[in-house]
Amino acid sequence: MSEGPGGALPVARAVATAGTSLAVTAAAHAAAGGALPDALGAALLGAVALLAGATVARRRLRAVTLVPVLGVLQVVLHAGFTFFSPAGTVAGGGTHAAHGAGHLLVTTGAGHPSHTSAGMVVAHVVAVALVAALMLGADAGAHAVVRTLSRVAPLLRHVVTAVVTPPRVPVEAVGVVLPRALLVVRDARRRGPPRALPAGC
């Protein structure tokens, strides 16, 4: 698998990062009481996640570059989930609302708005850690497979070539008779039955 900008490995890495981030974030967001977006919102957020995955997919994944991108993506996805949710409500009594540039507030029972609940923050932090662990492990495994295949491929190619290629058998030209064989054949034609010996010998 090629590691270049347009190779298969960066593309697979970007798609896997985006899909894993979207799925894990949605699960964490819902577990903390957040509402999930509708189909259109999910598609738009998937495109955003894919763009974020492409920014880190050009090279081998490292925690120092992956974790900050995932952290920013969590904030964007949290805002998107709330903005595109059909009801825009949070189970448990709070109501999320998108204000202006995506600032999310939770209205408490006393009527005083506060920032996103601590449980929601913890859920998204756990999502960052989980996605980072999954992607770093998967990327390391993919590189190990590529290294193994690069070593085994020449051996497999040699074995397949040896099995498919038929052995070369020398073939004598048709109609060519060796001189010695020709003499033997001629001598055999001239031979007759043994002559009788004279009487008294």
VENSUL-V514089 format. One line per field, one symbol per residue. burial: + if it has 24 or more other ideal C-beta (glycine too) atoms within 12 Angstrom, else -. A space follows every 10 residues. Layout:
burial = ???
This chain:
burial = --------++ -+++++++++ ++++++-+++ -++++++--- ++--++-+++ -++++++--+ +----++-++ +-++++++++ +++++--+-+ ---+++---- ---+++---- -----++--+ +-+++-++-+ ++-+++-++- -+-------- ---------- ---------- ---------- ---------- ---------- -
